[in-house]
Amino acid sequence: TGLVEVARAQAPSQQISDVTVDVVEPPDDVGGRLVVDGRLDEPPLPVTAVVDLEIVDARLRPTVRDLSMGPLPLSDDTRADLTHELRSLGSVADGQLALDDLSTVDGELVLTGRPR
């Protein structure tokens, strides 16, 4: 646990390498789900995040559902912080598209929308 907390404290200044993003079949109440895997460089620990995607007010809204470093899950506060950071990055086409629908088809995210 101590190693995970040290890694978490250093994470803002650390690099994450070998990042992969997989689209997975979401539960019925979620439009899309991504599993993001990577490796923290120092200390060398695997990092995994499960991110749900939905359309809210015609914008793509991510929510971090699960977050772990090594074998241990990180706190709800850390998940909430990462969700906030992801949401602050902007949306598809920087708000130039009004999104109507999001679905997962054959392992791909499908977004439907129109110009604003």
Z-matrix of the N, CA and C atoms (Angstrom, degrees):
N
C 1 1.460
C 2 1.525 1 110.40
N 3 1.330 2 117.74 1 -39.52
C 4 1.451 3 120.73 2 -179.69
C 5 1.511 4 112.62 3 -60.60
N 6 1.345 5 117.31 4 -39.24
C 7 1.457 6 121.53 5 179.25
C 8 1.523 7 111.22 6 -64.94
N 9 1.327 8 115.94 7 -40.15
C 10 1.467 9 120.12 8 178.42
C 11 1.521 10 110.67 9 -65.01
N 12 1.323 11 117.76 10 -41.67
C 13 1.462 12 120.52 11 179.66
C 14 1.526 13 111.33 12 -66.56
N 15 1.330 14 117.37 13 -38.42
C 16 1.466 15 120.66 14 176.43
C 17 1.528 16 109.38 15 -63.30
N 18 1.334 17 116.70 16 -45.15
C 19 1.467 18 120.68 17 179.17
C 20 1.522 19 110.36 18 -62.15
N 21 1.323 20 116.69 19 -41.80
C 22 1.469 21 120.12 20 179.47
C 23 1.525 22 110.66 21 -62.59
N 24 1.319 23 117.31 22 -41.34
C 25 1.469 24 120.84 23 -179.91
C 26 1.518 25 111.24 24 -66.00
N 27 1.337 26 117.48 25 -32.39
C 28 1.455 27 121.41 26 -178.40
C 29 1.525 28 112.60 27 -89.70
N 30 1.330 29 117.93 28 -11.88
C 31 1.464 30 122.14 29 -171.24
C 32 1.522 31 114.24 30 -52.54
N 33 1.348 32 120.57 31 -40.62
C 34 1.465 33 117.72 32 -178.99
C 35 1.520 34 113.58 33 -59.09
N 36 1.336 35 117.83 34 -27.78
C 37 1.454 36 119.75 35 -178.61
C 38 1.532 37 112.23 36 -100.44
N 39 1.313 38 117.59 37 2.19
C 40 1.451 39 122.12 38 -176.54
C 41 1.521 40 111.32 39 -101.29
N 42 1.316 41 114.37 40 156.61
C 43 1.457 42 121.47 41 176.35
C 44 1.518 43 109.42 42 -95.53
N 45 1.324 44 115.66 43 145.83
C 46 1.455 45 121.23 44 171.67
C 47 1.520 46 106.52 45 -111.29
N 48 1.326 47 115.78 46 126.53
C 49 1.461 48 122.15 47 -175.87
C 50 1.517 49 110.39 48 -112.52
N 51 1.331 50 114.84 49 170.89
C 52 1.464 51 122.55 50 174.99
C 53 1.522 52 111.77 51 52.67
N 54 1.320 53 116.73 52 45.46
C 55 1.468 54 121.51 53 -176.83
C 56 1.526 55 110.14 54 -79.30
N 57 1.326 56 115.58 55 131.72
C 58 1.463 57 122.30 56 172.86
C 59 1.517 58 107.98 57 -127.00
N 60 1.329 59 115.61 58 146.94
C 61 1.465 60 121.54 59 177.56
C 62 1.520 61 107.30 60 -127.27
N 63 1.316 62 115.68 61 122.59
C 64 1.460 63 121.34 62 178.56
C 65 1.513 64 109.99 63 -116.25
N 66 1.324 65 115.94 64 134.77
C 67 1.466 66 121.83 65 172.10
C 68 1.516 67 106.35 66 -85.52
N 69 1.322 68 116.54 67 125.51
C 70 1.463 69 121.00 68 179.37
C 71 1.521 70 109.43 69 -121.77
N 72 1.309 71 116.09 70 159.29
C 73 1.467 72 121.46 71 179.73
C 74 1.525 73 108.81 72 -65.41
N 75 1.338 74 117.57 73 121.16
C 76 1.468 75 120.21 74 -178.00
C 77 1.530 76 110.94 75 -84.75
N 78 1.329 77 116.54 76 164.71
C 79 1.467 78 119.11 77 170.93
C 80 1.528 79 109.57 78 -64.81
N 81 1.322 80 117.34 79 165.50
C 82 1.464 81 121.51 80 -174.89
C 83 1.522 82 114.24 81 -58.99
N 84 1.331 83 118.21 82 -28.68
C 85 1.465 84 120.59 83 -175.44
C 86 1.528 85 113.35 84 -89.90
N 87 1.341 86 117.70 85 7.43
C 88 1.463 87 122.12 86 -177.61
C 89 1.526 88 108.43 87 -125.78
N 90 1.342 89 117.33 88 137.58
C 91 1.460 90 121.07 89 -179.23
C 92 1.515 91 113.64 90 -73.18
N 93 1.342 92 116.85 91 -38.06
C 94 1.459 93 120.51 92 -178.78
C 95 1.509 94 110.95 93 -154.00
N 96 1.314 95 115.51 94 156.48
C 97 1.469 96 119.96 95 178.78
C 98 1.519 97 108.68 96 -142.95
N 99 1.337 98 114.75 97 134.94
C 100 1.456 99 122.51 98 176.56
C 101 1.528 100 109.19 99 -117.57
N 102 1.326 101 116.33 100 143.04
C 103 1.455 102 121.43 101 170.21
C 104 1.529 103 105.85 102 -114.78
N 105 1.323 104 115.33 103 118.90
C 106 1.459 105 122.20 104 -177.50
C 107 1.527 106 108.02 105 -109.77
N 108 1.332 107 115.51 106 121.80
C 109 1.461 108 121.34 107 178.12
C 110 1.520 109 109.27 108 -118.08
N 111 1.312 110 115.93 109 146.07
C 112 1.450 111 120.94 110 176.76
C 113 1.519 112 110.00 111 -162.12
N 114 1.319 113 115.50 112 -171.24
C 115 1.458 114 120.86 113 -179.31
C 116 1.520 115 108.44 114 -138.09
N 117 1.321 116 115.29 115 123.37
C 118 1.457 117 120.89 116 173.30
C 119 1.519 118 107.22 117 -70.32
N 120 1.328 119 117.40 118 131.78
C 121 1.458 120 120.41 119 -175.08
C 122 1.533 121 113.20 120 -69.93
N 123 1.325 122 117.57 121 -42.26
C 124 1.465 123 119.96 122 -176.10
C 125 1.511 124 109.40 123 -146.96
N 126 1.319 125 120.21 124 116.09
C 127 1.454 126 126.96 125 -6.73
C 128 1.534 127 110.10 126 -69.01
N 129 1.315 128 116.10 127 150.87
C 130 1.464 129 119.70 128 -175.91
C 131 1.527 130 111.84 129 -71.40
N 132 1.326 131 115.40 130 100.22
C 133 1.463 132 121.60 131 179.85
C 134 1.520 133 109.49 132 -134.19
N 135 1.334 134 117.46 133 143.07
C 136 1.461 135 119.35 134 172.88
C 137 1.527 136 110.18 135 -72.04
N 138 1.320 137 115.38 136 147.09
C 139 1.463 138 122.69 137 178.27
C 140 1.528 139 107.14 138 -126.80
N 141 1.331 140 116.39 139 132.83
C 142 1.461 141 121.09 140 178.01
C 143 1.520 142 109.32 141 -133.95
N 144 1.333 143 115.64 142 134.72
C 145 1.469 144 121.50 143 175.22
C 146 1.522 145 108.93 144 -130.81
N 147 1.322 146 115.84 145 139.00
C 148 1.458 147 122.46 146 171.89
C 149 1.521 148 105.87 147 -108.83
N 150 1.337 149 116.06 148 121.60
C 151 1.467 150 121.71 149 -175.09
C 152 1.528 151 109.08 150 -120.45
N 153 1.330 152 115.81 151 120.36
C 154 1.460 153 121.00 152 174.59
C 155 1.518 154 109.03 153 -89.59
N 156 1.338 155 115.85 154 145.12
C 157 1.462 156 122.06 155 179.83
C 158 1.519 157 109.38 156 -122.28
N 159 1.323 158 115.56 157 137.53
C 160 1.463 159 120.81 158 175.70
C 161 1.524 160 109.15 159 -145.77
N 162 1.315 161 115.72 160 164.22
C 163 1.462 162 121.67 161 176.33
C 164 1.527 163 107.89 162 -98.60
N 165 1.332 164 116.32 163 123.63
C 166 1.463 165 122.69 164 177.21
C 167 1.517 166 106.99 165 -133.57
N 168 1.311 167 117.19 166 125.32
C 169 1.467 168 121.95 167 -179.15
C 170 1.527 169 111.75 168 52.35
N 171 1.333 170 115.93 169 42.20
C 172 1.468 171 124.46 170 176.33
C 173 1.532 172 113.47 171 65.88
N 174 1.338 173 116.69 172 18.91
C 175 1.469 174 121.85 173 178.24
C 176 1.526 175 109.67 174 -126.69
N 177 1.319 176 115.18 175 153.40
C 178 1.452 177 121.37 176 176.70
C 179 1.523 178 108.96 177 -76.65
N 180 1.337 179 116.29 178 126.91
C 181 1.467 180 120.08 179 -177.83
C 182 1.535 181 110.11 180 -123.22
N 183 1.344 182 117.19 181 112.01
C 184 1.466 183 120.61 182 177.80
C 185 1.536 184 111.18 183 -86.49
N 186 1.321 185 115.53 184 148.68
C 187 1.463 186 122.09 185 173.56
C 188 1.524 187 108.06 186 -138.42
N 189 1.319 188 117.13 187 123.68
C 190 1.464 189 121.23 188 178.10
C 191 1.519 190 107.93 189 -77.70
N 192 1.335 191 116.23 190 115.44
C 193 1.468 192 121.80 191 -178.47
C 194 1.521 193 112.11 192 -89.50
N 195 1.314 194 116.40 193 -40.66
C 196 1.465 195 121.15 194 -179.94
C 197 1.517 196 108.13 195 -137.70
N 198 1.331 197 115.52 196 144.36
C 199 1.457 198 120.96 197 179.79
C 200 1.521 199 107.72 198 -148.31
N 201 1.326 200 116.32 199 125.47
C 202 1.463 201 118.98 200 179.82
C 203 1.514 202 110.25 201 -138.10
N 204 1.320 203 113.47 202 153.24
C 205 1.450 204 121.75 203 175.54
C 206 1.529 205 105.24 204 -129.09
N 207 1.320 206 116.29 205 117.60
C 208 1.450 207 118.78 206 -172.04
C 209 1.523 208 108.29 207 67.05
N 210 1.314 209 117.68 208 -144.04
C 211 1.468 210 120.09 209 -177.28
C 212 1.528 211 114.12 210 -84.18
N 213 1.323 212 117.71 211 -2.43
C 214 1.463 213 120.07 212 -172.19
C 215 1.525 214 112.65 213 -111.05
N 216 1.335 215 116.31 214 139.44
C 217 1.468 216 118.98 215 174.46
C 218 1.528 217 110.42 216 -71.99
N 219 1.331 218 115.36 217 150.07
C 220 1.462 219 120.20 218 175.81
C 221 1.527 220 109.02 219 -91.92
N 222 1.296 221 116.30 220 166.34
C 223 1.468 222 122.22 221 -172.13
C 224 1.526 223 112.71 222 -68.29
N 225 1.331 224 114.79 223 161.40
C 226 1.459 225 121.13 224 175.37
C 227 1.522 226 111.03 225 -59.49
N 228 1.341 227 116.69 226 -36.66
C 229 1.467 228 120.10 227 178.69
C 230 1.522 229 111.64 228 -62.79
N 231 1.320 230 116.86 229 -39.53
C 232 1.460 231 120.95 230 179.23
C 233 1.527 232 110.04 231 -67.11
N 234 1.341 233 116.66 232 -42.16
C 235 1.473 234 120.05 233 176.29
C 236 1.522 235 110.90 234 -60.52
N 237 1.335 236 116.38 235 -43.67
C 238 1.461 237 120.84 236 179.89
C 239 1.533 238 111.07 237 -63.59
N 240 1.332 239 116.57 238 -40.32
C 241 1.472 240 120.20 239 178.00
C 242 1.529 241 111.11 240 -62.49
N 243 1.335 242 116.94 241 -44.42
C 244 1.465 243 120.24 242 179.94
C 245 1.530 244 110.89 243 -67.08
N 246 1.327 245 117.44 244 -38.60
C 247 1.470 246 120.47 245 175.54
C 248 1.519 247 110.21 246 -59.32
N 249 1.324 248 116.47 247 -45.07
C 250 1.468 249 121.00 248 178.63
C 251 1.529 250 110.75 249 -60.34
N 252 1.326 251 117.09 250 -44.28
C 253 1.462 252 120.77 251 179.26
C 254 1.526 253 111.49 252 -62.56
N 255 1.330 254 117.35 253 -44.10
C 256 1.467 255 120.47 254 179.16
C 257 1.526 256 111.27 255 -61.94
N 258 1.318 257 116.23 256 -42.13
C 259 1.467 258 119.78 257 -179.04
C 260 1.517 259 111.95 258 -68.19
N 261 1.323 260 117.77 259 -28.33
C 262 1.463 261 120.66 260 -179.14
C 263 1.529 262 112.06 261 -77.98
N 264 1.336 263 118.08 262 -12.54
C 265 1.460 264 121.08 263 -178.82
C 266 1.519 265 113.18 264 -71.72
N 267 1.290 266 118.02 265 -16.86
C 268 1.458 267 120.61 266 -177.75
C 269 1.509 268 110.43 267 110.12
N 270 1.300 269 115.15 268 -171.41
C 271 1.454 270 120.41 269 -175.01
C 272 1.519 271 109.94 270 -131.67
N 273 1.293 272 115.44 271 -174.98
C 274 1.462 273 122.02 272 179.41
C 275 1.525 274 109.19 273 -58.94
N 276 1.317 275 116.57 274 127.29
C 277 1.472 276 124.25 275 177.87
C 278 1.529 277 112.19 276 57.97
N 279 1.320 278 116.40 277 32.03
C 280 1.466 279 121.43 278 176.87
C 281 1.518 280 113.50 279 46.68
N 282 1.318 281 116.36 280 44.28
C 283 1.450 282 120.75 281 176.80
C 284 1.513 283 114.97 282 78.27
N 285 1.329 284 118.53 283 5.83
C 286 1.463 285 121.21 284 179.39
C 287 1.525 286 112.02 285 -80.15
N 288 1.324 287 116.65 286 -13.20
C 289 1.455 288 121.08 287 176.98
C 290 1.515 289 109.43 288 -114.45
N 291 1.322 290 116.04 289 138.74
C 292 1.456 291 121.83 290 170.92
C 293 1.524 292 106.10 291 -97.27
N 294 1.324 293 116.39 292 113.64
C 295 1.456 294 120.45 293 -176.38
C 296 1.518 295 110.59 294 -84.43
N 297 1.328 296 115.29 295 137.70
C 298 1.455 297 121.20 296 179.79
C 299 1.518 298 112.72 297 -108.19
N 300 1.340 299 116.95 298 -33.06
C 301 1.457 300 118.67 299 -173.23
C 302 1.522 301 109.94 300 -152.88
N 303 1.329 302 115.08 301 151.18
C 304 1.452 303 123.53 302 176.40
C 305 1.513 304 107.22 303 -138.68
N 306 1.315 305 116.35 304 129.92
C 307 1.460 306 119.90 305 177.59
C 308 1.522 307 109.10 306 -144.72
N 309 1.317 308 114.95 307 165.50
C 310 1.458 309 121.70 308 176.27
C 311 1.520 310 107.40 309 -113.63
N 312 1.333 311 115.88 310 120.35
C 313 1.460 312 121.66 311 -178.14
C 314 1.525 313 108.12 312 -129.32
N 315 1.316 314 116.34 313 119.81
C 316 1.466 315 121.65 314 177.50
C 317 1.531 316 112.48 315 50.30
N 318 1.322 317 116.87 316 44.05
C 319 1.455 318 120.83 317 176.87
C 320 1.516 319 115.63 318 76.34
N 321 1.333 320 117.30 319 13.56
C 322 1.468 321 121.32 320 177.94
C 323 1.524 322 109.77 321 -125.72
N 324 1.337 323 115.66 322 145.20
C 325 1.457 324 120.51 323 173.70
C 326 1.511 325 108.67 324 -80.97
N 327 1.313 326 116.35 325 133.35
C 328 1.473 327 121.74 326 177.90
C 329 1.522 328 107.44 327 -119.80
N 330 1.335 329 115.60 328 118.14
C 331 1.468 330 122.43 329 178.37
C 332 1.528 331 108.08 330 -107.49
N 333 1.321 332 115.49 331 135.48
C 334 1.449 333 121.74 332 175.19
C 335 1.513 334 108.15 333 -119.87
N 336 1.354 335 116.04 334 131.74
C 337 1.449 336 119.45 335 -178.84
C 338 1.502 337 111.87 336 -164.03
N 339 1.321 338 114.83 337 -169.51
C 340 1.458 339 121.91 338 -177.16
C 341 1.526 340 108.81 339 -148.01
N 342 1.333 341 117.29 340 157.28
C 343 1.473 342 119.15 341 176.56
C 344 1.523 343 110.53 342 -62.23
N 345 1.317 344 115.71 343 145.95
C 346 1.483 345 120.44 344 176.54
C 347 1.500 346 109.52 345 -80.42
